[in-house]
Amino acid sequence: MTDDDRVFKALADPTRRFLLDLLFAREGQTLTELESAVAMTRYGVMKHLKVLEEADLVVTRRSGREKLHFLNAVPIREVHDRWIDKYTERHVAALIDLKNELESER
């Protein structure tokens, strides 16, 4: 499985996307904090976090007895640059060319 495949797999699930949104809003949350925001068991949240960690979308750091979770947006940006940006660039360039042509005809 490629890195892109892991990211797409991780982002395919709405619960995992919600966990990423929580970490975007406030980084450095514990499992207990994340668990309190979703209607699922601690084990279920741990399984989702494991998928996010395998995709490198979440990184952790120990602080005493707690394990803090942080969002890593780099893989999302890489997917955007690879799979989204290149497909929209041509259309945006065509729209800019059209705009410039229409404005020059005035």
Jmol script that loads the backbone (N, CA, C; Angstrom):
load data "model"
ATOM      1  N   MET A   1       0.847  -1.177   0.000  1.00  0.00           N
ATOM      2  CA  MET A   1       0.000   0.000   0.000  1.00  0.00           C
ATOM      3  C   MET A   1       0.895   1.244   0.000  1.00  0.00           C
ATOM      4  N   THR A   2       0.606   2.193  -0.886  1.00  0.00           N
ATOM      5  CA  THR A   2       1.409   3.414  -0.981  1.00  0.00           C
ATOM      6  C   THR A   2       0.977   4.415   0.085  1.00  0.00           C
ATOM      7  N   ASP A   3       1.785   5.458   0.249  1.00  0.00           N
ATOM      8  CA  ASP A   3       1.440   6.510   1.202  1.00  0.00           C
ATOM      9  C   ASP A   3       0.118   7.179   0.829  1.00  0.00           C
ATOM     10  N   ASP A   4      -0.068   7.433  -0.474  1.00  0.00           N
ATOM     11  CA  ASP A   4      -1.330   8.036  -0.925  1.00  0.00           C
ATOM     12  C   ASP A   4      -2.509   7.128  -0.601  1.00  0.00           C
ATOM     13  N   ASP A   5      -2.342   5.832  -0.786  1.00  0.00           N
ATOM     14  CA  ASP A   5      -3.413   4.881  -0.477  1.00  0.00           C
ATOM     15  C   ASP A   5      -3.786   4.945   0.999  1.00  0.00           C
ATOM     16  N   ARG A   6      -2.783   5.043   1.866  1.00  0.00           N
ATOM     17  CA  ARG A   6      -3.036   5.123   3.309  1.00  0.00           C
ATOM     18  C   ARG A   6      -3.805   6.395   3.654  1.00  0.00           C
ATOM     19  N   VAL A   7      -3.417   7.499   3.028  1.00  0.00           N
ATOM     20  CA  VAL A   7      -4.093   8.779   3.286  1.00  0.00           C
ATOM     21  C   VAL A   7      -5.534   8.715   2.799  1.00  0.00           C
ATOM     22  N   PHE A   8      -5.754   8.212   1.584  1.00  0.00           N
ATOM     23  CA  PHE A   8      -7.115   8.104   1.070  1.00  0.00           C
ATOM     24  C   PHE A   8      -7.959   7.180   1.947  1.00  0.00           C
ATOM     25  N   LYS A   9      -7.377   6.071   2.383  1.00  0.00           N
ATOM     26  CA  LYS A   9      -8.106   5.143   3.257  1.00  0.00           C
ATOM     27  C   LYS A   9      -8.479   5.834   4.557  1.00  0.00           C
ATOM     28  N   ALA A  10      -7.535   6.569   5.124  1.00  0.00           N
ATOM     29  CA  ALA A  10      -7.788   7.255   6.393  1.00  0.00           C
ATOM     30  C   ALA A  10      -8.866   8.326   6.238  1.00  0.00           C
ATOM     31  N   LEU A  11      -8.832   9.054   5.131  1.00  0.00           N
ATOM     32  CA  LEU A  11      -9.788  10.139   4.920  1.00  0.00           C
ATOM     33  C   LEU A  11     -11.162   9.641   4.466  1.00  0.00           C
ATOM     34  N   ALA A  12     -11.254   8.383   4.088  1.00  0.00           N
ATOM     35  CA  ALA A  12     -12.519   7.832   3.594  1.00  0.00           C
ATOM     36  C   ALA A  12     -13.569   7.690   4.694  1.00  0.00           C
ATOM     37  N   ASP A  13     -13.145   7.646   5.930  1.00  0.00           N
ATOM     38  CA  ASP A  13     -14.077   7.411   7.031  1.00  0.00           C
ATOM     39  C   ASP A  13     -14.475   8.731   7.703  1.00  0.00           C
ATOM     40  N   PRO A  14     -15.778   8.979   7.881  1.00  0.00           N
ATOM     41  CA  PRO A  14     -16.216  10.240   8.490  1.00  0.00           C
ATOM     42  C   PRO A  14     -15.757  10.423   9.935  1.00  0.00           C
ATOM     43  N   THR A  15     -15.646   9.356  10.683  1.00  0.00           N
ATOM     44  CA  THR A  15     -15.169   9.476  12.068  1.00  0.00           C
ATOM     45  C   THR A  15     -13.720   9.935  12.095  1.00  0.00           C
ATOM     46  N   ARG A  16     -12.903   9.386  11.212  1.00  0.00           N
ATOM     47  CA  ARG A  16     -11.501   9.796  11.171  1.00  0.00           C
ATOM     48  C   ARG A  16     -11.369  11.250  10.728  1.00  0.00           C
ATOM     49  N   ARG A  17     -12.200  11.659   9.766  1.00  0.00           N
ATOM     50  CA  ARG A  17     -12.177  13.068   9.347  1.00  0.00           C
ATOM     51  C   ARG A  17     -12.583  13.965  10.513  1.00  0.00           C
ATOM     52  N   PHE A  18     -13.563  13.522  11.299  1.00  0.00           N
ATOM     53  CA  PHE A  18     -13.990  14.291  12.464  1.00  0.00           C
ATOM     54  C   PHE A  18     -12.867  14.403  13.494  1.00  0.00           C
ATOM     55  N   LEU A  19     -12.149  13.300  13.723  1.00  0.00           N
ATOM     56  CA  LEU A  19     -11.018  13.341  14.651  1.00  0.00           C
ATOM     57  C   LEU A  19      -9.952  14.323  14.158  1.00  0.00           C
ATOM     58  N   LEU A  20      -9.702  14.345  12.856  1.00  0.00           N
ATOM     59  CA  LEU A  20      -8.743  15.306  12.300  1.00  0.00           C
ATOM     60  C   LEU A  20      -9.233  16.735  12.503  1.00  0.00           C
ATOM     61  N   ASP A  21     -10.548  16.954  12.339  1.00  0.00           N
ATOM     62  CA  ASP A  21     -11.110  18.288  12.582  1.00  0.00           C
ATOM     63  C   ASP A  21     -10.921  18.702  14.043  1.00  0.00           C
ATOM     64  N   LEU A  22     -11.103  17.758  14.941  1.00  0.00           N
ATOM     65  CA  LEU A  22     -10.894  18.059  16.368  1.00  0.00           C
ATOM     66  C   LEU A  22      -9.446  18.460  16.633  1.00  0.00           C
ATOM     67  N   LEU A  23      -8.518  17.742  16.010  1.00  0.00           N
ATOM     68  CA  LEU A  23      -7.102  18.063  16.212  1.00  0.00           C
ATOM     69  C   LEU A  23      -6.709  19.351  15.500  1.00  0.00           C
ATOM     70  N   PHE A  24      -7.392  19.671  14.412  1.00  0.00           N
ATOM     71  CA  PHE A  24      -7.149  20.949  13.742  1.00  0.00           C
ATOM     72  C   PHE A  24      -7.586  22.097  14.649  1.00  0.00           C
ATOM     73  N   ALA A  25      -8.728  21.917  15.313  1.00  0.00           N
ATOM     74  CA  ALA A  25      -9.263  22.944  16.205  1.00  0.00           C
ATOM     75  C   ALA A  25      -8.386  23.128  17.439  1.00  0.00           C
ATOM     76  N   ARG A  26      -7.867  22.013  17.981  1.00  0.00           N
ATOM     77  CA  ARG A  26      -7.010  22.101  19.161  1.00  0.00           C
ATOM     78  C   ARG A  26      -6.071  20.893  19.179  1.00  0.00           C
ATOM     79  N   GLU A  27      -4.826  21.159  18.906  1.00  0.00           N
ATOM     80  CA  GLU A  27      -3.846  20.065  18.868  1.00  0.00           C
ATOM     81  C   GLU A  27      -3.434  19.659  20.275  1.00  0.00           C
ATOM     82  N   GLY A  28      -2.815  18.486  20.337  1.00  0.00           N
ATOM     83  CA  GLY A  28      -2.292  18.000  21.604  1.00  0.00           C
ATOM     84  C   GLY A  28      -3.350  17.415  22.515  1.00  0.00           C
ATOM     85  N   GLN A  29      -4.368  16.785  21.940  1.00  0.00           N
ATOM     86  CA  GLN A  29      -5.430  16.198  22.746  1.00  0.00           C
ATOM     87  C   GLN A  29      -5.095  14.751  23.113  1.00  0.00           C
ATOM     88  N   THR A  30      -5.577  14.355  24.255  1.00  0.00           N
ATOM     89  CA  THR A  30      -5.385  12.980  24.719  1.00  0.00           C
ATOM     90  C   THR A  30      -6.479  12.090  24.130  1.00  0.00           C
ATOM     91  N   LEU A  31      -6.288  10.799  24.262  1.00  0.00           N
ATOM     92  CA  LEU A  31      -7.292   9.836  23.824  1.00  0.00           C
ATOM     93  C   LEU A  31      -8.607  10.081  24.557  1.00  0.00           C
ATOM     94  N   THR A  32      -8.545  10.361  25.837  1.00  0.00           N
ATOM     95  CA  THR A  32      -9.753  10.611  26.625  1.00  0.00           C
ATOM     96  C   THR A  32     -10.516  11.820  26.095  1.00  0.00           C
ATOM     97  N   GLU A  33      -9.809  12.883  25.749  1.00  0.00           N
ATOM     98  CA  GLU A  33     -10.452  14.081  25.202  1.00  0.00           C
ATOM     99  C   GLU A  33     -11.113  13.781  23.860  1.00  0.00           C
ATOM    100  N   LEU A  34     -10.404  13.062  23.012  1.00  0.00           N
ATOM    101  CA  LEU A  34     -10.956  12.725  21.704  1.00  0.00           C
ATOM    102  C   LEU A  34     -12.148  11.784  21.839  1.00  0.00           C
ATOM    103  N   GLU A  35     -12.027  10.833  22.740  1.00  0.00           N
ATOM    104  CA  GLU A  35     -13.100   9.862  22.963  1.00  0.00           C
ATOM    105  C   GLU A  35     -14.376  10.553  23.438  1.00  0.00           C
ATOM    106  N   SER A  36     -14.236  11.588  24.247  1.00  0.00           N
ATOM    107  CA  SER A  36     -15.418  12.270  24.786  1.00  0.00           C
ATOM    108  C   SER A  36     -16.195  13.025  23.704  1.00  0.00           C
ATOM    109  N   ALA A  37     -15.578  13.253  22.553  1.00  0.00           N
ATOM    110  CA  ALA A  37     -16.226  14.015  21.484  1.00  0.00           C
ATOM    111  C   ALA A  37     -16.955  13.130  20.472  1.00  0.00           C
ATOM    112  N   VAL A  38     -16.795  11.818  20.580  1.00  0.00           N
ATOM    113  CA  VAL A  38     -17.449  10.909  19.632  1.00  0.00           C
ATOM    114  C   VAL A  38     -18.257   9.859  20.394  1.00  0.00           C
ATOM    115  N   ALA A  39     -19.278   9.365  19.749  1.00  0.00           N
ATOM    116  CA  ALA A  39     -20.135   8.359  20.369  1.00  0.00           C
ATOM    117  C   ALA A  39     -19.629   6.969  19.999  1.00  0.00           C
ATOM    118  N   MET A  40     -18.503   6.619  20.613  1.00  0.00           N
ATOM    119  CA  MET A  40     -17.958   5.276  20.386  1.00  0.00           C
ATOM    120  C   MET A  40     -17.042   4.922  21.549  1.00  0.00           C
ATOM    121  N   THR A  41     -16.673   3.669  21.616  1.00  0.00           N
ATOM    122  CA  THR A  41     -15.843   3.192  22.715  1.00  0.00           C
ATOM    123  C   THR A  41     -14.410   3.708  22.577  1.00  0.00           C
ATOM    124  N   ARG A  42     -13.706   3.635  23.658  1.00  0.00           N
ATOM    125  CA  ARG A  42     -12.293   4.011  23.682  1.00  0.00           C
ATOM    126  C   ARG A  42     -11.512   3.174  22.669  1.00  0.00           C
ATOM    127  N   TYR A  43     -11.822   1.897  22.629  1.00  0.00           N
ATOM    128  CA  TYR A  43     -11.145   0.989  21.708  1.00  0.00           C
ATOM    129  C   TYR A  43     -11.413   1.393  20.255  1.00  0.00           C
ATOM    130  N   GLY A  44     -12.642   1.793  19.964  1.00  0.00           N
ATOM    131  CA  GLY A  44     -12.988   2.234  18.618  1.00  0.00           C
ATOM    132  C   GLY A  44     -12.193   3.464  18.207  1.00  0.00           C
ATOM    133  N   VAL A  45     -12.071   4.421  19.113  1.00  0.00           N
ATOM    134  CA  VAL A  45     -11.289   5.633  18.830  1.00  0.00           C
ATOM    135  C   VAL A  45      -9.821   5.266  18.633  1.00  0.00           C
ATOM    136  N   MET A  46      -9.324   4.346  19.446  1.00  0.00           N
ATOM    137  CA  MET A  46      -7.925   3.911  19.308  1.00  0.00           C
ATOM    138  C   MET A  46      -7.679   3.294  17.931  1.00  0.00           C
ATOM    139  N   LYS A  47      -8.635   2.505  17.443  1.00  0.00           N
ATOM    140  CA  LYS A  47      -8.491   1.891  16.114  1.00  0.00           C
ATOM    141  C   LYS A  47      -8.450   2.960  15.023  1.00  0.00           C
ATOM    142  N   HIS A  48      -9.293   3.966  15.137  1.00  0.00           N
ATOM    143  CA  HIS A  48      -9.294   5.051  14.157  1.00  0.00           C
ATOM    144  C   HIS A  48      -7.989   5.847  14.222  1.00  0.00           C
ATOM    145  N   LEU A  49      -7.520   6.114  15.415  1.00  0.00           N
ATOM    146  CA  LEU A  49      -6.259   6.850  15.558  1.00  0.00           C
ATOM    147  C   LEU A  49      -5.088   6.057  14.990  1.00  0.00           C
ATOM    148  N   LYS A  50      -5.134   4.738  15.126  1.00  0.00           N
ATOM    149  CA  LYS A  50      -4.070   3.901  14.567  1.00  0.00           C
ATOM    150  C   LYS A  50      -4.018   4.040  13.045  1.00  0.00           C
ATOM    151  N   VAL A  51      -5.179   4.042  12.391  1.00  0.00           N
ATOM    152  CA  VAL A  51      -5.222   4.218  10.930  1.00  0.00           C
ATOM    153  C   VAL A  51      -4.673   5.595  10.564  1.00  0.00           C
ATOM    154  N   LEU A  52      -5.047   6.621  11.331  1.00  0.00           N
ATOM    155  CA  LEU A  52      -4.546   7.975  11.068  1.00  0.00           C
ATOM    156  C   LEU A  52      -3.036   8.066  11.279  1.00  0.00           C
ATOM    157  N   GLU A  53      -2.531   7.384  12.277  1.00  0.00           N
ATOM    158  CA  GLU A  53      -1.085   7.367  12.520  1.00  0.00           C
ATOM    159  C   GLU A  53      -0.356   6.626  11.406  1.00  0.00           C
ATOM    160  N   GLU A  54      -0.917   5.517  10.930  1.00  0.00           N
ATOM    161  CA  GLU A  54      -0.288   4.760   9.844  1.00  0.00           C
ATOM    162  C   GLU A  54      -0.226   5.580   8.561  1.00  0.00           C
ATOM    163  N   ALA A  55      -1.180   6.489   8.387  1.00  0.00           N
ATOM    164  CA  ALA A  55      -1.188   7.374   7.225  1.00  0.00           C
ATOM    165  C   ALA A  55      -0.349   8.625   7.480  1.00  0.00           C
ATOM    166  N   ASP A  56       0.245   8.720   8.656  1.00  0.00           N
ATOM    167  CA  ASP A  56       1.075   9.862   9.073  1.00  0.00           C
ATOM    168  C   ASP A  56       0.270  11.155   9.168  1.00  0.00           C
ATOM    169  N   LEU A  57      -1.045  11.033   9.350  1.00  0.00           N
ATOM    170  CA  LEU A  57      -1.892  12.208   9.516  1.00  0.00           C
ATOM    171  C   LEU A  57      -1.960  12.663  10.966  1.00  0.00           C
ATOM    172  N   VAL A  58      -1.617  11.758  11.868  1.00  0.00           N
ATOM    173  CA  VAL A  58      -1.567  12.068  13.293  1.00  0.00           C
ATOM    174  C   VAL A  58      -0.223  11.595  13.827  1.00  0.00           C
ATOM    175  N   VAL A  59       0.413  12.467  14.583  1.00  0.00           N
ATOM    176  CA  VAL A  59       1.649  12.108  15.269  1.00  0.00           C
ATOM    177  C   VAL A  59       1.394  12.254  16.766  1.00  0.00           C
ATOM    178  N   THR A  60       2.118  11.484  17.537  1.00  0.00           N
ATOM    179  CA  THR A  60       1.905  11.501  18.982  1.00  0.00           C
ATOM    180  C   THR A  60       3.190  11.871  19.700  1.00  0.00           C
ATOM    181  N   ARG A  61       2.987  12.351  20.915  1.00  0.00           N
ATOM    182  CA  ARG A  61       4.117  12.682  21.786  1.00  0.00           C
ATOM    183  C   ARG A  61       3.690  12.379  23.214  1.00  0.00           C
ATOM    184  N   ARG A  62       4.561  11.756  23.938  1.00  0.00           N
ATOM    185  CA  ARG A  62       4.288  11.450  25.344  1.00  0.00           C
ATOM    186  C   ARG A  62       4.587  12.686  26.193  1.00  0.00           C
ATOM    187  N   SER A  63       3.685  12.927  27.128  1.00  0.00           N
ATOM    188  CA  SER A  63       3.872  13.991  28.110  1.00  0.00           C
ATOM    189  C   SER A  63       3.513  13.398  29.468  1.00  0.00           C
ATOM    190  N   GLY A  64       4.534  12.908  30.156  1.00  0.00           N
ATOM    191  CA  GLY A  64       4.281  12.193  31.401  1.00  0.00           C
ATOM    192  C   GLY A  64       3.568  10.896  31.110  1.00  0.00           C
ATOM    193  N   ARG A  65       2.426  10.703  31.736  1.00  0.00           N
ATOM    194  CA  ARG A  65       1.648   9.485  31.514  1.00  0.00           C
ATOM    195  C   ARG A  65       0.699   9.606  30.332  1.00  0.00           C
ATOM    196  N   GLU A  66       0.568  10.806  29.806  1.00  0.00           N
ATOM    197  CA  GLU A  66      -0.388  11.031  28.715  1.00  0.00           C
ATOM    198  C   GLU A  66       0.285  10.937  27.351  1.00  0.00           C
ATOM    199  N   LYS A  67      -0.493  10.533  26.386  1.00  0.00           N
ATOM    200  CA  LYS A  67      -0.058  10.501  24.998  1.00  0.00           C
ATOM    201  C   LYS A  67      -0.877  11.562  24.264  1.00  0.00           C
ATOM    202  N   LEU A  68      -0.200  12.573  23.746  1.00  0.00           N
ATOM    203  CA  LEU A  68      -0.868  13.671  23.067  1.00  0.00           C
ATOM    204  C   LEU A  68      -0.868  13.429  21.566  1.00  0.00           C
ATOM    205  N   HIS A  69      -1.968  13.786  20.930  1.00  0.00           N
ATOM    206  CA  HIS A  69      -2.142  13.575  19.492  1.00  0.00           C
ATOM    207  C   HIS A  69      -2.125  14.916  18.779  1.00  0.00           C
ATOM    208  N   PHE A  70      -1.403  14.966  17.658  1.00  0.00           N
ATOM    209  CA  PHE A  70      -1.249  16.191  16.885  1.00  0.00           C
ATOM    210  C   PHE A  70      -1.549  15.911  15.419  1.00  0.00           C
ATOM    211  N   LEU A  71      -2.172  16.872  14.769  1.00  0.00           N
ATOM    212  CA  LEU A  71      -2.456  16.782  13.342  1.00  0.00           C
ATOM    213  C   LEU A  71      -1.178  17.025  12.552  1.00  0.00           C
ATOM    214  N   ASN A  72      -0.951  16.202  11.537  1.00  0.00           N
ATOM    215  CA  ASN A  72       0.129  16.413  10.577  1.00  0.00           C
ATOM    216  C   ASN A  72      -0.545  16.605   9.223  1.00  0.00           C
ATOM    217  N   ALA A  73      -0.631  17.838   8.765  1.00  0.00           N
ATOM    218  CA  ALA A  73      -1.358  18.153   7.529  1.00  0.00           C
ATOM    219  C   ALA A  73      -0.517  17.937   6.270  1.00  0.00           C
ATOM    220  N   VAL A  74       0.747  17.614   6.409  1.00  0.00           N
ATOM    221  CA  VAL A  74       1.625  17.463   5.248  1.00  0.00           C
ATOM    222  C   VAL A  74       1.111  16.401   4.272  1.00  0.00           C
ATOM    223  N   PRO A  75       0.713  15.198   4.722  1.00  0.00           N
ATOM    224  CA  PRO A  75       0.216  14.207   3.762  1.00  0.00           C
ATOM    225  C   PRO A  75      -1.030  14.682   3.006  1.00  0.00           C
ATOM    226  N   ILE A  76      -1.894  15.449   3.661  1.00  0.00           N
ATOM    227  CA  ILE A  76      -3.080  15.970   2.983  1.00  0.00           C
ATOM    228  C   ILE A  76      -2.654  16.954   1.903  1.00  0.00           C
ATOM    229  N   ARG A  77      -1.682  17.788   2.205  1.00  0.00           N
ATOM    230  CA  ARG A  77      -1.189  18.747   1.211  1.00  0.00           C
ATOM    231  C   ARG A  77      -0.530  18.022   0.034  1.00  0.00           C
ATOM    232  N   GLU A  78       0.197  16.961   0.322  1.00  0.00           N
ATOM    233  CA  GLU A  78       0.835  16.194  -0.750  1.00  0.00           C
ATOM    234  C   GLU A  78      -0.213  15.558  -1.672  1.00  0.00           C
ATOM    235  N   VAL A  79      -1.288  15.040  -1.086  1.00  0.00           N
ATOM    236  CA  VAL A  79      -2.366  14.473  -1.887  1.00  0.00           C
ATOM    237  C   VAL A  79      -3.022  15.577  -2.714  1.00  0.00           C
ATOM    238  N   HIS A  80      -3.224  16.723  -2.101  1.00  0.00           N
ATOM    239  CA  HIS A  80      -3.802  17.855  -2.831  1.00  0.00           C
ATOM    240  C   HIS A  80      -2.928  18.235  -4.011  1.00  0.00           C
ATOM    241  N   ASP A  81      -1.642  18.389  -3.773  1.00  0.00           N
ATOM    242  CA  ASP A  81      -0.730  18.785  -4.847  1.00  0.00           C
ATOM    243  C   ASP A  81      -0.680  17.737  -5.954  1.00  0.00           C
ATOM    244  N   ARG A  82      -0.710  16.468  -5.582  1.00  0.00           N
ATOM    245  CA  ARG A  82      -0.593  15.381  -6.552  1.00  0.00           C
ATOM    246  C   ARG A  82      -1.889  15.102  -7.295  1.00  0.00           C
ATOM    247  N   TRP A  83      -3.010  15.106  -6.580  1.00  0.00           N
ATOM    248  CA  TRP A  83      -4.250  14.617  -7.167  1.00  0.00           C
ATOM    249  C   TRP A  83      -5.298  15.685  -7.450  1.00  0.00           C
ATOM    250  N   ILE A  84      -5.224  16.817  -6.838  1.00  0.00           N
ATOM    251  CA  ILE A  84      -6.261  17.827  -7.034  1.00  0.00           C
ATOM    252  C   ILE A  84      -5.730  19.026  -7.816  1.00  0.00           C
ATOM    253  N   ASP A  85      -4.628  19.561  -7.347  1.00  0.00           N
ATOM    254  CA  ASP A  85      -4.088  20.785  -7.932  1.00  0.00           C
ATOM    255  C   ASP A  85      -3.793  20.639  -9.418  1.00  0.00           C
ATOM    256  N   LYS A  86      -3.199  19.535  -9.820  1.00  0.00           N
ATOM    257  CA  LYS A  86      -2.815  19.384 -11.222  1.00  0.00           C
ATOM    258  C   LYS A  86      -4.023  19.295 -12.143  1.00  0.00           C
ATOM    259  N   TYR A  87      -5.141  18.793 -11.637  1.00  0.00           N
ATOM    260  CA  TYR A  87      -6.339  18.683 -12.460  1.00  0.00           C
ATOM    261  C   TYR A  87      -7.107  20.000 -12.558  1.00  0.00           C
ATOM    262  N   THR A  88      -6.963  20.849 -11.574  1.00  0.00           N
ATOM    263  CA  THR A  88      -7.675  22.126 -11.604  1.00  0.00           C
ATOM    264  C   THR A  88      -6.853  23.228 -12.234  1.00  0.00           C
ATOM    265  N   GLU A  89      -5.542  23.076 -12.276  1.00  0.00           N
ATOM    266  CA  GLU A  89      -4.668  24.129 -12.791  1.00  0.00           C
ATOM    267  C   GLU A  89      -5.010  24.505 -14.231  1.00  0.00           C
ATOM    268  N   ARG A  90      -5.239  23.524 -15.075  1.00  0.00           N
ATOM    269  CA  ARG A  90      -5.548  23.769 -16.477  1.00  0.00           C
ATOM    270  C   ARG A  90      -6.842  24.569 -16.624  1.00  0.00           C
ATOM    271  N   HIS A  91      -7.849  24.227 -15.825  1.00  0.00           N
ATOM    272  CA  HIS A  91      -9.136  24.920 -15.897  1.00  0.00           C
ATOM    273  C   HIS A  91      -9.014  26.360 -15.412  1.00  0.00           C
ATOM    274  N   VAL A  92      -8.264  26.556 -14.352  1.00  0.00           N
ATOM    275  CA  VAL A  92      -8.074  27.904 -13.831  1.00  0.00           C
ATOM    276  C   VAL A  92      -7.321  28.749 -14.843  1.00  0.00           C
ATOM    277  N   ALA A  93      -6.287  28.186 -15.448  1.00  0.00           N
ATOM    278  CA  ALA A  93      -5.531  28.919 -16.458  1.00  0.00           C
ATOM    279  C   ALA A  93      -6.422  29.289 -17.640  1.00  0.00           C
ATOM    280  N   ALA A  94      -7.306  28.382 -18.054  1.00  0.00           N
ATOM    281  CA  ALA A  94      -8.224  28.666 -19.164  1.00  0.00           C
ATOM    282  C   ALA A  94      -9.187  29.781 -18.791  1.00  0.00           C
ATOM    283  N   LEU A  95      -9.679  29.779 -17.559  1.00  0.00           N
ATOM    284  CA  LEU A  95     -10.581  30.845 -17.117  1.00  0.00           C
ATOM    285  C   LEU A  95      -9.878  32.201 -17.070  1.00  0.00           C
ATOM    286  N   ILE A  96      -8.650  32.215 -16.634  1.00  0.00           N
ATOM    287  CA  ILE A  96      -7.879  33.464 -16.592  1.00  0.00           C
ATOM    288  C   ILE A  96      -7.638  33.973 -18.011  1.00  0.00           C
ATOM    289  N   ASP A  97      -7.290  33.065 -18.910  1.00  0.00           N
ATOM    290  CA  ASP A  97      -7.100  33.461 -20.317  1.00  0.00           C
ATOM    291  C   ASP A  97      -8.388  34.034 -20.899  1.00  0.00           C
ATOM    292  N   LEU A  98      -9.526  33.384 -20.611  1.00  0.00           N
ATOM    293  CA  LEU A  98     -10.812  33.863 -21.101  1.00  0.00           C
ATOM    294  C   LEU A  98     -11.134  35.245 -20.527  1.00  0.00           C
ATOM    295  N   LYS A  99     -10.900  35.403 -19.250  1.00  0.00           N
ATOM    296  CA  LYS A  99     -11.143  36.699 -18.590  1.00  0.00           C
ATOM    297  C   LYS A  99     -10.311  37.790 -19.242  1.00  0.00           C
ATOM    298  N   ASN A 100      -9.011  37.507 -19.432  1.00  0.00           N
ATOM    299  CA  ASN A 100      -8.126  38.493 -20.032  1.00  0.00           C
ATOM    300  C   ASN A 100      -8.565  38.835 -21.463  1.00  0.00           C
ATOM    301  N   GLU A 101      -8.995  37.825 -22.213  1.00  0.00           N
ATOM    302  CA  GLU A 101      -9.436  38.053 -23.602  1.00  0.00           C
ATOM    303  C   GLU A 101     -10.700  38.894 -23.625  1.00  0.00           C
ATOM    304  N   LEU A 102     -11.658  38.583 -22.763  1.00  0.00           N
ATOM    305  CA  LEU A 102     -12.908  39.349 -22.724  1.00  0.00           C
ATOM    306  C   LEU A 102     -12.669  40.790 -22.273  1.00  0.00           C
ATOM    307  N   GLU A 103     -11.795  40.982 -21.318  1.00  0.00           N
ATOM    308  CA  GLU A 103     -11.507  42.324 -20.848  1.00  0.00           C
ATOM    309  C   GLU A 103     -10.752  43.151 -21.871  1.00  0.00           C
ATOM    310  N   SER A 104      -9.935  42.496 -22.682  1.00  0.00           N
ATOM    311  CA  SER A 104      -9.155  43.238 -23.696  1.00  0.00           C
ATOM    312  C   SER A 104     -10.019  43.657 -24.872  1.00  0.00           C
ATOM    313  N   GLU A 105     -11.196  43.041 -25.035  1.00  0.00           N
ATOM    314  CA  GLU A 105     -12.095  43.380 -26.137  1.00  0.00           C
ATOM    315  C   GLU A 105     -12.926  44.618 -25.851  1.00  0.00           C
ATOM    316  N   ARG A 106     -12.863  45.138 -24.679  1.00  0.00           N
ATOM    317  CA  ARG A 106     -13.662  46.322 -24.304  1.00  0.00           C
ATOM    318  C   ARG A 106     -13.192  47.552 -24.979  1.00  0.00           C
TER     319      ARG A 106
END
end "model"
wireframe off; spacefill off
backbone 0.3
color backbone group
